[in-house]
Amino acid sequence: MIPSTWISAFLEAQAAELGAATNTLLAYGRDLKDFDVWLSRRGRDFAATTRADIEDYLVHCDAQGFAKSTRARRLSAIKQLFRFAFEEGLRTENPAIQISGPGQDKRLPKILSIEEVDRLLEAARSSGRNAHDRIRNVCLMELLYATGMRVSELVGLPVASARGDPRLLLILGKGGKERMVPLSPPARDALAAWLTIREEAETKKTPRKELHSRYLFPSRGVSGYLTRHRFYLLIKEFAVSGGVDPSKVTPHTLRHAFATHLLAGGADLRAIQTMLGHADVATTEIYTHVLEARLSELVLEHHPLANDAPRKASGKISSDGQ
């Protein structure tokens, strides 16, 4: 991928994986275009950008009199672009990872409860034009929740990765790194059902008309497999059908749910790091903060001492105070 196309690819991923709003995407696009123009004037591009380049650009923004919030937003866009480039294998390192800026607040990822995930899975079972689509939808959702894959890893899975030991799935992650992730019994059952119906569909193809797909979730589109954007729309449909707030649901929130629910169940942080494909355990540690925030919320909601209203005595008090 040439550097001039990085912005459009990044914005597409933000829309498909995280459900970024249109205004957010427009803001990212404007900020990154400004940085791109600034780099071009210095004979640089995204592929060759260094930490010093980014820091010089921030100094430039400060000299232009931009507000602290504007500079923080631009740095956020730059950091996300280079994280995307690193994860996609477009760069071997991230020049923005250690740069801190003004007014940055680390926001905890949105989480789904186990009940909400169950409702999404149940909705997938009844969503689709026919049995083929419904079985595919269930497989997509079960694999995503059982493995915590990125949506790009999920939709691009080759069918060969699902062969062999049904207890494990081979995932090709960012930067071409492979990892093995265990599958839950429901995910194994969903995968087996999908492989059966997928093979039946493949055998009906004639060599002269259609080639057999190498992807687990084939599509007639240019890519040859289900796109991230199509899956994003599907999961929103499941949310509406399952009675889950659609604003909370994106493919990435299922990844967050996988990690948070594992951690709440006592899983080791290093194991979760491996299964998520994080290069640094510091990235995985965000889920400990998510869990702590949720526990605090539960205490504030349900502990009697957190309630300002006067509490009624559970029984009558005798005249001697007993």
Helices and strands as residue ranges (DSSP letters): G 3-5, H 6-18, H 22-41, G 46-48, H 51-63, H 68-87, H 114-126, H 131-147, H 151-155, G 159-162, E 168-172, G 174-176, E 178-182, H 185-203, H 228-242, G 246-248, H 251-264, H 269-276, H 281-284, H 286-302, G 304-306
